[in-house]
Amino acid sequence: MKEYKTPEEKKRFYKTRAWSDVRTQALERDHYECQECQRLGRVTTNDDRLDKHKQLDVDHVQDIEEHPDLALDLENLRTLCIRCHNDKHDRTFRRKSHRWEYDERW
């Protein structure tokens, strides 16, 4: 069984044809809609076959680091928008404040 512990191992995995195929299956199954937004009564969608600006990710419900055997299991995948995917993994990006923001304005 393969392991996906290092960034290099994960990067190699996400470039494989097998991942690309199962990712497409997950997006199609979920109708190109964020499943978390849908659960919360919001709609976040795009058809990334047509839209150049990626808005959706395919998330492993159980991460591949701990469950490498589920890496290509369609039942372990769900479509999430970038925001929900970042929230799941506690990745927050704060807007940089303007360096003169608190200076006196003349």
N, C-alpha and C positions, 0 to 999 in steps of 0.2 A: 504494500500500500504506500502511495506517495504521501509525503508530508509537505505542509505549506506553512512552515514556521518563519522563514526569512522573507524579507521583501523581494529578493531575487526569485525565490521559489514561487511566490504568489504572482509576480509579474509574468513569469514564464507560463503559469497556468492560465492567467487571464488572456493570453495571446493565442491559446490553442483553438483549433477548429472545433473541438468537442465543446469547449465553453461557449464559443460563439453560437453554436447550434442550439444548445440548451437555453442560453440566454434569450434567443429569439423565440423559442417555444414558450418561455415564461412570460415574455412581453405580450405575445399573442393571446395566451390563455387569460391574462389579466386585462386584455383589451387596451393595452398601453395606458393604464390608469394606475396612479399611486394607490396601493391597497390601504395604507395607513390613513391617507387623506379621505379615502372613501369611507373607511370605518368611522371617521370623525364628521362625516357629512359634508366634506369639501370635495371638489373635483380638481384634480391636477392630472393633466393628460398631455401627451403629445405622441405623435407617430414618428419615432426617430428614424424611420426609413425615409421620411420626407423632410424633417426639420434638422437643419445643420447644428442648431444649438441644443446640446444634450440637456434634457430636463429630467430624465428618468434613469435610475439604476436598477439592476437586478441584485437583490440582497440575499445572502445566505441566512436563513432563519437561525440555523445553528452554524456558527462560524467554522470555516474550513481549518483553522488552526487546531481546534479541539476535535472536530469531526471530519477528517479528510475523506472518509468513506462516503460522505454525503455531498461532496463537492459538485457532482454532476446529477444529483437526484432532483428531479423537477419538483417533487413535493417539498423539498427543503428551500425552494426559491420563492421570492415574491418581488413584485415590482414596487419600488419606492421612488418618490421624487428625491432630488438631491437634498433638499432641506430635511425631510424625514430620515433619510439615510444618515446624514450627518448627526442628527439628534440621537439616533439609535446608538451611534458609536461615540457619542459625547465629543464630537468635533465641532467646536464653535469658532466662528470667525467674527471678530469685532471690527467694526468700521474704524479706521484710523481717524483720530480727531485731527482737525486742522491745527497746525502748529501755532497759529495766531488766534485761535478760537477765543481765548480768554483775555486777550489784550484789549486795551481801551480803544474804542473806535473814535476817530476824529471826525 
